[in-house]
Amino acid sequence: MTAASTQPLIAELRRIVGQDYVLTQDDGADLRAWELDWRGRERGKALAVVRPASTQEVAQVVRACAATRTPIIPQGGNTGMVVGSTPDTSGTQVVLSLTRLNKVRQLDAGNMTITVDAGCVLQTLQEECEKAGFLFPLSLASEGSCTIGGNLGTNAGGTQVVRYGNTRELCLGLEVVTAQGEIWDGLLGLRKDNTGYDLRHLFIGSEGTLGIITGATMKIYPMPKSQLTAFAALPSLEAAVQLLGLAHEHLSAGLTGFEVMGQFALSLVNKHFPQQRVPFWQESPWCVVLENSDNESEEHARAQFERLLEAAMEAGCVTDAVIAENLAQAKALWHIRESIPLAQAQEGLNIKHDISINVSRIPAFVAETNALLEQKFPGARLVTYGHLGDGNLHYNVQAPEGVDQKRFLAEQEAPMNAVVYEVVDRYRGSISAEHGIGSLKIDKLPEHKSPVALGLMRNIKRALDPLNLMNPGKLLHTENH
């Protein structure tokens, strides 16, 4: 593909979205923000970055690209963890940035739904709901820049899945531009619609490989009367699972967050962010931060929390605990958990595993996998934390102290992944709980997904995107497409 051969397409794209919203390197534009993945692991090369402002413009762009067999890479806030929204290095792919589709279309208080453009930033959606007295519960570290379309495309998780589910469970309808440039309007907002295949679930979690989400209708909830946070020290991971059971028993639907943190993970926060004053970490191998959202009163919520922690201490699964006295303290406790990835980055390069195991089997999984890694990779430091309430661990590995970190990553990432994923398979878990597959794990998926499942996925891909133009090279290898 030469510059001359692509000029008609570039001209057509500029006619559709406007001269200023088609960026190319030939025109001197700096495309790094769209070409470099969030973790800085890979950088591609785009033919152009196209920034439409409406669903109709998206559809026209897709039709123009389909006519010239030009691949399209849909992109929201570009905050993904698995290199799923950046172009390859060929210079032949168009990055379709949806950040100009950023409007809140409608908040329907009676139906308890909000309909937004796909490029609406998650934090904006949260704030619009809060102003109207509602809660949109999806909460992510990247909520100030990630978009709802990207959240849906990757079926993002976050810290409140234990109560509200992943993004999939929060979605009642989608608007999608198909690979042929048609617009499917599924923004019905219905909680019951038993008229055949539920098409929204095909596109949620498909990582842009089947079509382009341009709008969504999402569930909203009454704002809780109070949200209380506690931070507890535990003697073991088994005790954390026991505490989770007690929390379900005492708090029921009020349990909206349950995050576990290993001692080394907390030590990194203490080392790199000493101003945060991490409680209990020196004397406790595990800590948990948990949240109780109550629709009655703060007094009722605090009484529930106190009864829970009293029962947990009597059972021996909690050795010490503190309940936040105000919003500032609650934010500080949550900030400790949210700072673990940042502290890891400060410590240096690390190998990430976003895995999911049945909650009851997590202690055995961690014990077995820890022993294997310590045997095969002496000195490797285990950074274990995550969403114990829904069985999702961030089971990460920091390079040994004093070694060349880049060399360690280059030489040990593949064999270490093999060890971790083999144990995940034996425990019938998932190698990607909430981050997705992208291009980073695409070669691993066939080793850990059944041939029947992969065959069905490829059939769906061929049916909806026969030209393989939607985010090729992500999620799924499409041999003989």
N, C-alpha and C positions, 0 to 999 in steps of 0.2 A: 504494500500500500504506500503510495507516494503522496507528497503534499499536493501535487496537481490533481490526483485522483480523488482526494478527499475534499477538495475545495467546494464542489457542488453541495455536498452534505453539510459542511460548515456554514455555507451561505443559507441553506434551507433552515438549519437550526437557528441561525440569527434572525431570519425572517419570523420564525415562530415565537421566540422568547425575547427578542430584542438584542441589539448589537452588544450591549453592555453585559449581557448575561450568558454569553458563550466565551469562555476563556481558553486560549491556546498558547502553547510555548512559542509558536511562531510569531505571535503578537507581543511577546515579551512578558506574558503573565507568569506570575509565580504560583505554581500549582501544588506546592509542597503540602499545604493544609489538606488537600484532597487525595494526594498520592501516597502520603506516609501514614502507616497505621498507627493507632494510638500508643502502642507500646514501643514504637520506634524500631521494630524488628525488621520490617520490610518496607521498601519504597518502590512503587510501580511508576509507570509512565502513561499518562492519559493522552488520547488523541485530542480530547477537549473536555472541559467541565461545563456542563449545561445546567442552568438554574431556572427552571420554569416557575411560574407564579400561580398556576391553577391546574386543576385536574385535566381540563381540556388541552392545555399546553403540554402536559405530560403525555397525553394520548397522541398528540401530533408528533412529538419528539420520537415516541416509540415507533410510530408508523414510518417516519423518515428513516430511522435506523434499520427497521426491518426490511425496507425496500433496498437498502444497500448492504444487508447482512452484517451490520455493524453491532458488535456486542455492547451491552449496556450494563453498567455497574451502579445499581441504586445505592444512594448514600444518605444517611441522616446526619447525626452529630459526629459520626466517625469515631465513636468511643468504644468500639468492640474490642474483644480480647483475643480473637482468633484469626485476624487478618481476613475478615469477611466482607469488607466494603471498600477495598482499594483495588485499583487496576493492576493487571500484570505488567510486565516490562516491555510488552510488544509495541506500545504506542498506537494500538489499533482500537482501543476500547474507550467508549464515552462514559464518563462519570456523570450520573444524573443526580445532582444534589437537590434534595427536597426542602432545604431550610427556608426557602421563600414561601412555601406552603405552611404558614405558621399561625393560622387564625383559629380561634375558638368559634365554632359555627353556632352552637346552641347548647345551653344548659337547661335541661327539662327537669325542673324540681319535682313535678308530679310523677314523672316516670323514673326519677332518680338516675338520669343518664346525662352524659356530656358528649357532644359530638365535636371533633376537632380535626383539623388538617393533620396529615402525617408528619409534617415538619414542625409541629408544635412542640416546644421544649417541655420536658416532663415537669420541671419546676413551675413553668407558666400554668400548666394544667392544674397542678396542685393548688397554686395560689388563687386561680379563678374559682375553684371549688370552695376553698376556705372563705373567700369573700362572700360566697352565697350560703355559708353555714354548713358546707358538706366536706366530706373527706374523700380524697382519691388516694388509696392506700399504697400504690406502688412507690417504693422508696429505694433509690440506688445512690451510690457514691457519686455517680456522674450526672445526677439529675439536673444540674445547672446547664448542661450542654447536650445530653442525649435527647433524642426525639421519640415521640410515641410510635412513629412508624418503625423506627429501628428497634424499639422495645418489643413491638409485635412481631417483626421479622425474625427476631432471635428468641422470642418467648422469654423475655427477661424475668429474673426472679426477684432478688432483693431480700430485705430484712423482715418483711411482713407476710411472707408466703405461708407461714404456719397458720395464719388466720384467713387470709384472703386469696391465696393461691397465686400462681404465676400470672403473667400478663394475659395469657390465654383465658383464664377464668374471669378476668375483668372485662372481656370484650363481648359486646352483644351484636356488633355488626361492623362490616368493612365496606369501603369503596376501593376498588382495585382496577388498575389499568392492566389489561392482559398483554401477553407477548405479541398479540396481533394489533394492539393499539385500540382495543375496544374498552369501554368503561362499564364495569359491573357495579351497580348501585345496590349494595346490601346493607345500607345504613338504616335498618328498620327499627332497631332498638327493642326488639321483641325478646321476651324471655322464653316464649314457646313458639316454635315455628317448625312443625313436623311435616315438612313438604319435600322430603328427600334428602340428598346429600347436604351436609352442612359445609358449604364451600369455604366459609371463613377459616375453618380449621385446616384447610389445605395450605392457605397462605400464611397463617400464623406459624412461626417457627421454620418457614421455608427459606429464610435468609435471602430473599429476593430472587430466588432461582425459578419461580413460577410466574411471577407477575409483580407489579409495583403497587404497594399499598399507598393510597393517597388520602384516605380519610378513615376515621374510626369512631364508633359509638361505644363509649365505655361506661361501666357501672360506677356509680358514686354512692356514698354511704353517709348516714347522719354523723355529724362531728361528735366524737365522744365527749362526755361531760368532763372527763379527766383522763390523763395518760400518765401513769407512774412507772418509774424505772428503778430496778434493783440490780445490784452487782453482788454476786455471791462467789465465795471460794469453795472449791470442792476437792476431795481427796483423790478422785479418779474419774476417768471417762464413764465408767459404769455408774458412778454416782450422778453424773450429768444426765444420763438416760433415766435414772430413777427420779431425779428432780423434775425432768420434763413430764413424766407421768403424773407426779403430784401436782404440777402446775396445771395440766389439763383438768385434773380432778377438782382443784380448788378454784380455778379461774374460768374454766370452760371457754366460751367464745371470747372472753376478755383477754386471753393470752394472744398477743399480737406480735411478739418478738421473743426469740430464744436463741441466743448466739453463744457458742462455746469458743474459748480461746485458750490455747496451750501456753505453758509457762515461757517457752522460748519466744513465741510470738509476742507476748506481753513485754518480755525483756527488751525486745527491739524497740517497742514504743517508748519504754522508759529510757533507753539509751539515746534515741534520736530526738525525742520530744519530752525531755525531763520536766518541762513545765506542766505536763498533764497529770502528774501525781497518780500513777496507776496503783490502785489498792490491791493488797493481798498477794501480789504476784511472787514475791520473794519466798513466801512460805507455803505457797499452794501450787500443785502441778497443773491445775485447771481452774479457770474462772468462767462464769456465765453472766451475761447481761440479759435481763428479761424485762418485758414490758407488759403492763396490764392496762387495757383500755376499758373504761367503765362508763356505762350510760346512765348511772344513778347519781354518784357524787364522788368527790375526791376522798371524803371520809370513808365511804363504802369501799372504794378501791384500796385504800391504805389498810383497812381492816382485813380485807381479803389477802393482801400481800403478807401482812404480819402473821396471819394464821398459816399461810403456805410455808413461810420460812421457819416458823416454829415447828411445824410438822416435819419439815425437811431436816432440821437440826436434831430433832428427836430420833429420826430415822438414820442419822449419821451420814447423810449424803451432802450436807452443807456444814462447813466448819465456821464460816463467818459470813456476814452479809451487811450491806448498807442499802437503805432506800433513799432515793433522791428526795430532798426536802423542797425543791423548787425546780422550775423549768431550766434554769441555768445549770444546776447540778445534773439534771437528767441529760441535757445536751453534752455535758462534759463526760459523763459515763459512756454515752453512745459514741462520742468522738474518739474514745480510746479504741473501741472496736473498729471504727472506720479508719483509724490511722495505721492499722497493721499493714495494709498494702503499701502505704507511703513509707513506713519504716523499713519494710523489705527493700524497697527501691533505694533508700538511703544506704542500706547495708551493702547493696550490690546486686549483681545479676542473680536470678533465681529461676528455678524450674517449677512451673505452675501445673497443678492437677486440680481440675474442677470436677470432682467425682460425686456420685450419688450412690448410697447404700441404704438398705432398710435400716431404720433408726436403731432397732434392737441389736443389729449386728455390727454397728460402728465400732464399739470398743474392741471386739475381736479382730476386726479388719485393721484397725490402727496398730494394735499390738503385733500382729503378724507382719504387717508391711514395714513397720518400724524396724523390727528385728532383721528382716531381709535387707533393707537398705543399709543399716548399720554394718551388716556383714559384708555386703558387696561394695559399699562406697564409704569406707572409713572416714570419719570426720565430717561427713555431710550433716548439715544442721536442719532439723525438721521444723517447719513453720506450719502448725496445724491449727486451723480455726474455721469458723463458718456457721452455717445455718443448721444447727443440729435439729431444730424443730421440724424441719422437712427432710432431713437425711442428706443434706448437701454439705460436704466438707471441701474447703480449699486446703488441699493436702500438698503444701509447697515445700521445696527443698532449697535451702541456701547453700552456696558453695562453702567448703571448709575454709576456716580462717587461714590466711597466709598463702592461698593458692591463686594462680592466675584465673580470674573469674571467667573471662571470655573463653579461655581454653577449656576450663571445666565444663562450661555450657556446651561447647562444640563437641567435646568428646563424650560427655556423660549423659546428655539429655535423652538421646534415643535409648540407650540401654536402661536408664532409670525409668523412662516411660514404660518400657516393656515389662519391667518388674511390677510397677504399680498397676498397670492395666491388666496384667495376668491375674493378680489377686482380685481386682475389681470384677473380672469375669467370673472367677470362682465363687464370689459372693453375689453373683447375679445383679451387679450394679450397672451404672452407666459411666462411660468415660467423659461425658460432658453433661453436667447437671443443669447449668444455666447459661454458659458462655456460647454454646453452639459449636459448630464444626469449622466453618470458614474454609480457608485454604490451609490453615495450620495443622488441622487434624484430618484432612480429607484422605490422606493415605492410610490413616489408622482405622477409619470407619469400617472398611471391609473385613478387618481382622476381628471386629468386636460387634458387628451387626449380623443378624442371620441372613443367609443368601435369599431366603424368601422375602424378608423385609426389604432388602436392597433391590430385589427384582420389582417389587410393587412400587417402590419409590421411583425407580427408573421409568416404569411404565407411565406413572403420573407425569413425570418430567417430559417425556416424549409427547404425551397427549396435549399438554398445556403449552409447551415451548418446543415445538418440533424443530426449529432452526437453532436451538441451543444458544440463544442470544441473551437470556436473562442470567446475569451474574455467573458466567461460565467459570469453571475451575474452583467453585466454592461448593461446599457441602457434599457433593455427590459426583463421582467420576461417571461420565456418560459415554462409555465405550460404545462404538457402533451406533451413535445417536443418528 
